[in-house]
Amino acid sequence: MEYKSLAISFRIELGFHAANNEGAGGTNVMESRRITVGDKEYDGISGEIIRHHILEQFVKLCQANKVSLHQRCHGLVPDRCREEVKQWMQNHNVERLFPEQHYSPLSREILNNCALCDAGGYLVALQQQQDEVEGTLKRDSCFEVGWLISEHPAIVDYTQHSAYDPDPKKHNLFVQNMRTGIYGGVLRIDLDRIGFNDWWWLEQNNQYAIGDAERAKRIRLLLQAIRHWLLSPSFAKQAGWLQHMSGLLEGSIVLSKDGPAPFYSPIKFELENGDPNKPIIRPNREYRDLLDKLKDACGKTLEVCRFDSPDEFKKRMVEIEEKFRALEKEDNKGDDNESSTSS
């Protein structure tokens, strides 16, 4: 598979939302997460929340396309594959995990049986006292998401509410904030890690736990999940605070055939009037030009495409997804030919 990595740098406008409100902080005011730079505060939305909602989309797509998932991973549980690790240890009469003996075959089985554990990673820590077996097994996520950060100081509107109580003497007033802004975002997928067994070298076995067709399918579905999220973002606290989309969605998609795909943020840090005591965030108007120049310097190892609207973004992503759909068909065709020859 020639593509090693994909990255997306993008700007998006979200209005009148409460994404990432993190609690009351000892008052009746729901506070949002902020990023302080110098004497200014900028709005920030956690990349971990974005990643969680992308994985929700990914699980739905896996279910619809009959891609294998562990039973509890259908519900996107945080302690995914814990029970499968314990079951594997019991089946192999293993009371304690040792890297040299167990990490490679156990990881291979987990990746083979679950696309979510493959793409999203996992951390299993078992203790003898409560689990009757002992050991730790970890896999890093195959994709990374940066915080969405506003390219201007935070714009916040406060609204006051009264929580319902059957006693009319109790008003239970509370205050929440709504935010509006244009945000810069970045994300990157290690395409070559999908299906890759990080511990293969302990056995000197096959590096990949699944075949190329299944790898291409999982990659395509992960790209589709990201496309779904960017076209209709979901966050925490949306039931009555769904963001207003203005239609501003622009950026660049980078496919790399040679290592991690590069990206440049749509925001940048500067010193106001050159004063080292006044750092600020401003829009990075050159981020796409920089990627185009890098493509020219790297030659055929990079593919870069721009998008200036939601429909262009969808078109570009579908074109990339089709590259991997073609790999699925090609590899499956090869398997069919081998079967015909064998018979």
C-alpha positions as CSV (number, residue, x, y, z in Angstrom):
1,M,0.0,0.0,0.0
2,E,1.7,3.1,-1.2
3,Y,0.2,5.8,1.1
4,K,1.7,6.1,4.5
5,S,-0.2,9.0,6.1
6,L,-2.9,11.6,5.6
7,A,-3.3,15.0,7.2
8,I,-5.9,17.7,7.1
9,S,-5.4,21.4,8.0
10,F,-8.7,23.3,8.1
11,R,-10.7,26.4,9.2
12,I,-14.3,26.0,10.4
13,E,-16.8,28.5,11.8
14,L,-19.1,27.4,14.7
15,G,-21.7,29.8,16.2
16,F,-23.7,29.9,19.4
17,H,-22.5,26.6,20.9
18,A,-21.5,25.2,24.3
19,A,-19.0,22.6,23.2
20,N,-16.5,21.7,26.0
21,N,-18.3,23.5,28.8
22,E,-16.5,21.7,31.7
23,G,-18.6,22.4,34.8
24,A,-19.4,25.1,37.3
25,G,-16.1,25.6,39.0
26,G,-17.6,26.4,42.4
27,T,-20.2,28.9,41.0
28,N,-23.5,28.7,39.2
29,V,-21.7,29.6,35.9
30,M,-20.9,26.9,33.4
31,E,-17.3,27.6,32.3
32,S,-15.8,26.8,29.0
33,R,-12.3,25.7,28.4
34,R,-10.1,28.5,27.4
35,I,-6.5,28.9,26.2
36,T,-4.7,31.9,27.6
37,V,-2.0,33.5,25.5
38,G,-0.5,36.6,27.1
39,D,-3.3,38.8,28.4
40,K,-5.9,37.3,26.0
41,E,-8.1,34.3,26.2
42,Y,-8.9,32.1,23.1
43,D,-11.7,29.6,22.7
44,G,-10.5,26.0,22.7
45,I,-12.4,22.7,22.0
46,S,-10.6,19.6,23.0
47,G,-9.2,17.3,20.3
48,E,-10.0,14.3,22.6
49,I,-13.8,15.1,22.3
50,I,-13.4,15.4,18.5
51,R,-11.6,12.1,18.4
52,H,-14.3,10.4,20.5
53,H,-17.0,11.5,18.1
54,I,-15.1,10.5,15.0
55,L,-14.7,7.0,16.6
56,E,-18.5,6.9,17.2
57,Q,-19.0,7.5,13.5
58,F,-16.3,4.8,12.7
59,V,-18.1,2.2,14.9
60,K,-21.4,2.9,13.1
61,L,-19.7,2.5,9.7
62,C,-18.1,-0.7,10.8
63,Q,-21.4,-2.1,11.9
64,A,-23.1,-1.1,8.6
65,N,-20.2,-2.7,6.6
66,K,-19.9,-5.8,8.7
67,V,-16.4,-5.1,9.8
68,S,-15.4,-7.1,12.9
69,L,-15.6,-5.4,16.3
70,H,-15.4,-6.9,19.8
71,Q,-18.8,-7.1,21.5
72,R,-18.3,-4.3,24.0
73,C,-16.7,-2.1,21.3
74,H,-20.0,-1.8,19.6
75,G,-20.8,0.5,22.5
76,L,-17.4,2.3,22.3
77,V,-16.6,1.5,25.9
78,P,-13.4,3.1,27.3
79,D,-12.0,-0.2,28.6
80,R,-12.2,-1.9,25.2
81,C,-10.8,-5.4,24.7
82,R,-10.2,-5.9,28.5
83,E,-12.4,-9.0,28.5
84,E,-10.9,-10.3,25.3
85,V,-7.4,-10.1,26.8
86,K,-8.5,-11.9,29.9
87,Q,-10.2,-14.6,27.8
88,W,-7.0,-15.0,25.7
89,M,-4.9,-15.5,28.8
90,Q,-7.3,-18.0,30.2
91,N,-7.4,-20.0,26.9
92,H,-3.6,-20.1,26.8
93,N,-3.2,-20.8,30.6
94,V,-1.3,-17.5,31.0
95,E,-1.4,-16.0,34.5
96,R,0.9,-13.0,33.8
97,L,1.7,-11.3,30.5
98,F,5.4,-11.2,29.5
99,P,6.4,-9.0,26.5
100,E,8.7,-11.6,24.8
101,Q,6.2,-14.4,25.0
102,H,2.7,-12.9,24.8
103,Y,2.6,-9.3,23.4
104,S,2.9,-10.2,19.7
105,P,0.4,-13.1,19.4
106,L,-2.1,-11.4,21.7
107,S,-1.9,-8.1,19.8
108,R,-2.3,-9.9,16.5
109,E,-5.5,-11.5,17.7
110,I,-6.9,-8.3,19.1
111,L,-6.2,-6.4,15.9
112,N,-7.6,-9.2,13.7
113,N,-10.9,-9.2,15.6
114,C,-11.6,-5.6,16.2
115,A,-11.3,-2.5,13.9
116,L,-11.9,-0.1,16.8
117,C,-9.0,-1.5,18.9
118,D,-6.9,-1.2,15.7
119,A,-7.7,2.4,14.8
120,G,-8.5,3.9,18.2
121,G,-5.9,2.1,20.3
122,Y,-6.4,0.6,23.8
123,L,-4.8,0.3,27.3
124,V,-5.5,-2.8,29.3
125,A,-4.1,-3.0,32.9
126,L,-5.0,-6.2,34.8
127,Q,-4.3,-6.9,38.4
128,Q,-4.2,-10.3,40.1
129,Q,-6.4,-9.3,43.0
130,Q,-9.4,-8.3,41.0
131,D,-8.8,-9.9,37.6
132,E,-7.2,-13.2,38.6
133,V,-4.6,-12.5,36.0
134,E,-1.9,-9.8,35.7
135,G,-0.3,-7.7,33.0
136,T,-0.5,-4.6,30.8
137,L,-1.0,-4.2,27.1
138,K,-1.1,-0.9,25.2
139,R,-1.7,0.3,21.7
140,D,-1.5,4.0,20.6
141,S,-4.2,5.5,18.5
142,C,-3.6,5.5,14.7
143,F,-4.8,9.1,14.4
144,E,-4.3,12.3,16.2
145,V,-6.5,15.4,16.5
146,G,-5.5,18.8,17.7
147,W,-7.6,21.2,19.6
148,L,-9.8,23.5,17.7
149,I,-8.5,27.0,18.6
150,S,-10.1,30.3,17.7
151,E,-8.1,32.6,15.5
152,H,-9.4,35.5,17.6
153,P,-10.0,36.2,21.3
154,A,-12.9,34.3,22.7
155,I,-16.4,35.7,22.0
156,V,-18.7,34.6,24.8
157,D,-22.4,35.3,25.5
158,Y,-23.9,34.4,28.8
159,T,-27.4,33.2,29.3
160,Q,-29.3,32.6,32.6
161,H,-31.6,29.7,33.1
162,S,-33.7,28.2,35.8
163,A,-33.7,24.5,36.5
164,Y,-37.1,23.0,37.1
165,D,-38.1,22.1,40.6
166,P,-41.6,21.1,41.8
167,D,-41.2,23.5,44.8
168,P,-42.0,27.0,43.4
169,K,-39.8,28.6,46.0
170,K,-36.7,27.0,44.5
171,H,-35.6,28.6,41.3
172,N,-32.1,26.9,41.0
173,L,-30.7,29.6,38.7
174,F,-27.7,28.8,36.7
175,V,-25.7,30.5,33.9
176,Q,-24.3,29.0,30.8
177,N,-22.2,30.5,28.0
178,M,-22.5,30.3,24.3
179,R,-19.5,30.9,22.1
180,T,-19.0,31.9,18.5
181,G,-15.8,31.7,16.5
182,I,-13.7,30.7,13.5
183,Y,-11.4,27.9,14.5
184,G,-8.2,26.4,13.2
185,G,-7.8,22.6,13.3
186,V,-5.4,19.9,12.4
187,L,-5.5,16.1,12.3
188,R,-3.3,13.3,11.0
189,I,-3.8,9.6,10.4
190,D,-1.0,7.0,10.3
191,L,-2.4,5.0,7.5
192,D,0.5,2.5,7.6
193,R,-0.3,1.6,11.2
194,I,-3.8,0.4,10.5
195,G,-3.6,-3.4,11.0
196,F,0.1,-3.1,12.0
197,N,1.2,-5.3,14.9
198,D,3.5,-3.1,17.0
199,W,5.1,-6.1,18.6
200,W,5.7,-8.2,15.5
201,W,9.4,-8.1,15.9
202,L,9.3,-10.2,19.1
203,E,8.2,-13.1,16.9
204,Q,9.8,-12.1,13.7
205,N,6.4,-12.7,12.2
206,N,4.2,-10.9,9.7
207,Q,4.1,-7.2,10.5
208,Y,0.4,-6.9,9.7
209,A,-2.3,-8.8,11.6
210,I,-4.8,-8.4,8.7
211,G,-4.7,-8.6,4.9
212,D,-4.4,-5.6,2.6
213,A,-8.0,-5.7,1.5
214,E,-9.2,-5.5,5.2
215,R,-6.6,-2.7,5.9
216,A,-7.9,-0.7,2.9
217,K,-11.5,-1.1,4.1
218,R,-10.7,0.0,7.6
219,I,-8.8,3.0,6.3
220,R,-11.7,4.0,4.0
221,L,-14.2,3.8,6.8
222,L,-12.0,5.9,9.1
223,L,-11.7,8.5,6.4
224,Q,-15.4,8.4,5.9
225,A,-16.0,8.9,9.6
226,I,-13.7,12.0,9.6
227,R,-15.6,13.3,6.5
228,H,-18.9,12.8,8.3
229,W,-17.7,14.6,11.4
230,L,-16.3,17.6,9.6
231,L,-19.4,18.1,7.5
232,S,-21.6,17.9,10.6
233,P,-19.5,18.2,13.8
234,S,-20.7,16.7,17.0
235,F,-19.4,17.6,20.4
236,A,-20.3,17.4,24.1
237,K,-23.4,19.3,25.3
238,Q,-25.3,19.6,22.1
239,A,-28.8,18.5,23.0
240,G,-30.0,22.1,23.4
241,W,-26.9,23.9,22.3
242,L,-26.3,22.6,18.7
243,Q,-23.8,24.8,16.9
244,H,-24.9,27.1,14.1
245,M,-22.9,26.2,10.9
246,S,-22.1,29.2,8.7
247,G,-20.8,27.0,5.8
248,L,-17.2,28.2,6.3
249,L,-15.0,25.1,5.8
250,E,-11.7,25.4,4.0
251,G,-8.4,23.7,4.1
252,S,-5.9,21.3,2.6
253,I,-5.7,17.5,2.5
254,V,-2.2,16.0,2.3
255,L,-1.5,12.4,1.3
256,S,2.1,11.1,1.9
257,K,3.9,8.2,0.4
258,D,7.0,8.8,2.5
259,G,6.4,9.0,6.2
260,P,4.0,11.2,8.2
261,A,2.0,13.7,6.2
262,P,2.9,17.3,6.9
263,F,0.4,19.9,8.0
264,Y,0.4,23.6,8.9
265,S,-2.0,25.2,11.3
266,P,-4.5,27.9,10.1
267,I,-3.5,29.8,13.2
268,K,-0.1,31.2,14.3
269,F,1.5,32.8,17.3
270,E,3.0,36.3,17.0
271,L,4.3,39.0,19.2
272,E,2.1,42.1,19.1
273,N,4.2,45.0,17.9
274,G,7.3,42.8,18.6
275,D,6.7,43.0,22.3
276,P,7.8,39.7,23.9
277,N,5.3,40.3,26.7
278,K,2.4,40.4,24.3
279,P,2.0,37.1,22.5
280,I,-1.1,36.7,20.4
281,I,-2.9,34.3,18.1
282,R,-3.7,35.4,14.6
283,P,-4.9,33.7,11.4
284,N,-2.2,32.0,9.4
285,R,-3.1,33.1,5.9
286,E,-0.2,31.2,4.3
287,Y,-0.8,27.8,5.6
288,R,-2.1,26.4,2.3
289,D,0.5,28.1,0.2
290,L,3.2,26.6,2.5
291,L,1.8,23.1,1.9
292,D,1.7,23.7,-1.9
293,K,5.4,24.8,-1.8
294,L,6.3,21.7,0.2
295,K,4.6,19.5,-2.3
296,D,6.6,21.0,-5.1
297,A,9.8,20.4,-3.1
298,C,8.9,16.8,-2.3
299,G,7.8,15.8,-5.8
300,K,5.8,12.6,-6.2
301,T,5.9,11.7,-2.5
302,L,3.2,14.2,-1.6
303,E,-0.3,14.8,-2.9
304,V,-2.0,18.0,-1.8
305,C,-5.5,19.2,-2.6
306,R,-7.4,22.2,-1.4
307,F,-11.0,22.7,-0.6
308,D,-12.9,26.0,-0.1
309,S,-16.4,24.8,0.9
310,P,-18.2,21.8,2.4
311,D,-19.1,20.4,-1.1
312,E,-15.5,20.6,-2.3
313,F,-14.3,18.9,0.9
314,K,-16.7,16.1,0.4
315,K,-15.6,15.7,-3.2
316,R,-11.9,15.6,-2.4
317,M,-12.4,13.1,0.5
318,V,-14.6,10.8,-1.6
319,E,-11.9,10.8,-4.3
320,I,-9.3,9.7,-1.7
321,E,-11.7,7.1,-0.2
322,E,-12.1,5.6,-3.7
323,K,-8.4,5.0,-3.9
324,F,-8.7,2.6,-1.0
325,R,-11.9,1.1,-2.2
326,A,-10.0,0.2,-5.4
327,L,-7.3,-1.5,-3.3
328,E,-10.0,-3.5,-1.5
329,K,-11.4,-4.8,-4.8
330,E,-7.9,-5.4,-6.3
331,D,-6.8,-7.5,-3.3
332,N,-10.0,-9.4,-3.1
333,K,-9.8,-10.2,-6.8
334,G,-6.3,-11.5,-6.2
335,D,-7.6,-13.8,-3.5
336,D,-10.3,-15.1,-5.8
337,N,-7.8,-15.8,-8.5
338,E,-5.6,-17.8,-6.0
339,S,-8.7,-19.8,-4.9
340,S,-9.6,-20.6,-8.6
341,T,-6.0,-21.7,-9.2
342,S,-5.9,-23.8,-6.1
343,S,-9.1,-25.6,-7.0
